[in-house]
Amino acid sequence: MKPDDKVCYCYNVSLRKLQNFARRERPAHASRMSECLGAGTGCGWCIPILRRICEAAGEQPPEAISDLSPAEYAARRRAYIAEQKPRHTFD
């Protein structure tokens, strides 16, 4: 994924915005990104990615999404929603 690709589709939050927030604020918990940016508060798909961004605040981009194209990421989100499993949450 590229910096301007969306990570949170519910609230249109880009990878760049999340990485910049994580580098600047160094949040102790990924849920802090949700409080400030809204990411992760909709369908919950992006919560695992928010955790990785928070943990790897200095990396560009976190390993978990570096090889995904925006289309592949969006397709995985659609599959996640279609499965109707319990929503990802912050522990």
GUKOL-443288 format. One record per residue (C-alpha): x negated, y, z; residue in one letter. Coordinates in pm, 1 decimal, decimal comma, m for minus. Layout:
N
        x        y        z rest
        X        Y        Z    A
...
END
This chain:
91
        x        y        z rest
      0,0      0,0      0,0    M
   m105,3    355,7    m61,8    K
    m86,3    634,4    197,2    P
    231,4    789,7     57,8    D
    423,9    461,2     35,9    D
    710,4    419,7    280,3    K
    667,1    192,9    579,5    V
   1001,0    280,9    739,7    C
   1273,3    275,3    477,1    Y
   1548,8    368,8    720,2    C
   1388,7    703,5    804,4    Y
   1155,6    750,7    504,9    N
    835,0    750,5    708,7    V
    517,6    704,8    505,5    S
    205,3    511,2    592,4    L
     11,0    838,5    586,3    R
    238,5    999,4    845,7    K
    212,2    698,2   1077,1    L
   m165,4    670,6   1042,6    Q
   m217,5   1041,4   1100,2    N
      4,2   1032,1   1408,4    F
   m184,0    727,6   1544,7    A
   m525,7    886,1   1483,5    R
   m423,0   1220,4   1631,4    R
   m221,8   1103,0   1931,8    E
   m381,1    763,5   2005,0    R
    m52,4    632,3   2147,6    P
    m83,4    365,8   2415,3    A
    223,8    189,8   2274,0    H
    358,8    166,9   1920,3    A
    701,5    265,6   2048,2    S
    565,2    619,0   2088,0    R
    561,4    644,1   1707,6    M
    931,3    563,3   1710,2    S
   1004,7    833,3   1964,9    E
    827,2   1098,2   1758,9    C
    887,8    989,9   1399,9    L
   1197,6    768,3   1416,1    G
   1021,4    475,2   1250,6    A
   1130,9    139,9   1388,3    G
   1464,1    262,1   1523,8    T
   1675,4    152,7   1226,6    G
   1665,3   m205,0   1102,5    C
   1346,2   m291,5   1295,6    G
   1159,2   m431,4    995,9    W
    860,4   m199,9   1038,8    C
    800,9   m257,4   1411,4    I
    525,9   m521,1   1357,3    P
    355,2   m281,2   1116,1    I
    384,1      5,1   1366,8    L
    209,0   m214,4   1622,0    R
    m75,9   m283,5   1381,3    R
   m110,4     83,8   1290,9    I
   m123,5    171,3   1659,4    C
   m387,9    m94,6   1731,8    E
   m599,3      0,2   1430,4    A
   m571,6    377,5   1451,4    A
   m909,4    425,6   1283,8    G
   m873,7    175,1    999,6    E
   m749,9    264,9    650,2    Q
   m490,9    100,3    610,6    P
   m427,8   m175,1    865,6    P
   m518,0   m515,3    731,2    E
   m159,8   m643,6    751,2    A
    m36,5   m423,7    469,0    I
   m345,8   m328,8    271,6    S
   m286,5   m587,4     m1,4    D
     90,1   m542,7    m37,2    L
    237,7   m343,8   m321,9    S
    527,9   m112,2   m237,4    P
    760,3   m342,0   m434,2    A
    646,3   m650,8   m242,0    E
    682,4   m470,3     90,5    Y
   1035,7   m358,3     m3,9    A
   1126,4   m712,2   m112,4    A
   1007,3   m854,5    220,3    R
   1219,9   m595,2    402,7    R
   1528,0   m692,3    198,6    R
   1467,1  m1059,1    285,7    A
   1427,5   m968,7    654,4    Y
   1761,8   m786,7    654,0    I
   1934,6  m1063,9    456,8    A
   1819,8  m1327,6    709,7    E
   2014,0  m1148,4    983,6    Q
   1782,0  m1279,0   1250,5    K
   1746,6  m1085,5   1575,6    P
   1592,6   m746,3   1512,5    R
   1221,6   m691,2   1583,6    H
   1175,7   m504,0   1908,5    T
    897,6   m336,3   2100,2    F
    796,7   m555,4   2393,6    D
END
